[in-house]
Amino acid sequence: MIRRVNGNQPFDTAFERKWPRYSVLDLYRCLLGERPDLRLSIASVEPHSPQAQSAALQLGLEDLAPLAFLRLLVDGPIPIRRPGTGDANWSRLDHIVIDEVQDLSPLALVVLRAHAERLTVLGDMNQAIYAHRGSRSWQEILECLGNTARQFYTLSPTYRSTQQIAELANHIVRAGGLDGGVCRSFPRSGTQPRLVQTTTPERMHDAIIAFVNEVCSDETATVAILTRTAVDARSLTDSIADGMPVPSTCISDRRETQESRVYFMPAYLAKGI
């Protein structure tokens, strides 16, 4: 039953009007700011006001998970729209499947867990590319998913690379003490990887060009030159593209699909090739 105030206004509407308006953005700014008194975080601006939009412009991708978690604490699970309808009437999904889970922060996992009856997560800690906003270990991920019944499986065989490449990768994992552990290589033989150390950028460029010349003597071969970041890939392309014996291109975004024989790209875009 709905009580009415003054005979013509629903009680719940009058009750809601007694609460001060707030913006999750302002709450978040106060948590990170110099004002320890969270009572000051009850803002007088709407979430889509110019002030809130100005604050949002100062946020990065790293802030999305904390903002979503704060919204969860304040408002509870976010209503989910049913496919094909305009009604938002689900607060939990039956099942969520997450790939590359190592690139999600613990707070992001907590938010997703609050919206699902069950989860399946897959990933490889050795392939984490966002160390500053991802998860650091499987133990951390399991803690975020709660203490409910769960199963954990380690899939160690790899069929993607030759035995020689897999053994080199395992050596790097052991030397670095990485959390993801080593893989079990598939007995498919290939060329032994070569490690070339150079002392100057110029000598590195010469070594790359010499390698491309060697590989591209086979007219069907293609080469990927991997760098740490997209900025590095573009810089390296500008430095040595003119010395390439075959056409080359820089791929700094997943949407770029230009055909070439030599590709410059950041390592995180090479996952899966």
Salt bridges, closest charged atoms under 4 A:
ASP26 OD1 - ARG29 NH1 3.41
ASP37 OD2 - ARG39 NH2 2.88
GLU46 OE2 - ARG21 NH1 2.75
GLU62 OE2 - HIS132 NE2 3.12
GLU62 OE2 - ARG133 NH1 3.62
ASP75 OD2 - ARG71 NE 2.90
GLU100 OE1 - LYS271 NZ 3.21
ASP103 OD2 - LYS271 NZ 3.71
GLU117 OE2 - ARG92 NE 2.97
GLU140 OE2 - ARG136 NH2 2.93
GLU214 OE1 - ARG194 NH2 3.29
ASP253 OD1 - ARG255 NE 2.88
